[in-house]
Amino acid sequence: MAETTSMETSSKKRLVALLLCVFFGWTGIHRFYVDKVGTGIALLLTFGGFGMWIPVDIGLILFGLFKDKDGKVLKDWM
């Protein structure tokens, strides 16, 4: 029997997260926006994971897979 999982939608907006990530990704501010303070601090201290983590987060946001601290997916653009 296949198990279906329903993903809850976050109240945070994808467009805001995407813009923050594109323009200020090295600061981790998009992670702070979704209340992921720990990874936000890690990105800030490593300048965006030495630039390697920013494209990953951009992809996750664009494909609707980026989650907030509660595991809710950012689905709504506005």
Buried (B, 14 or more C-beta within 10 A) or exposed (E): EEEEEEEEEBEBBBEBBBBBBEEBBBBBBBBBBBEBEEBBEBBBEBBBBEEEBBEEBBEBBEEBEBBBBEEBBBBEEE
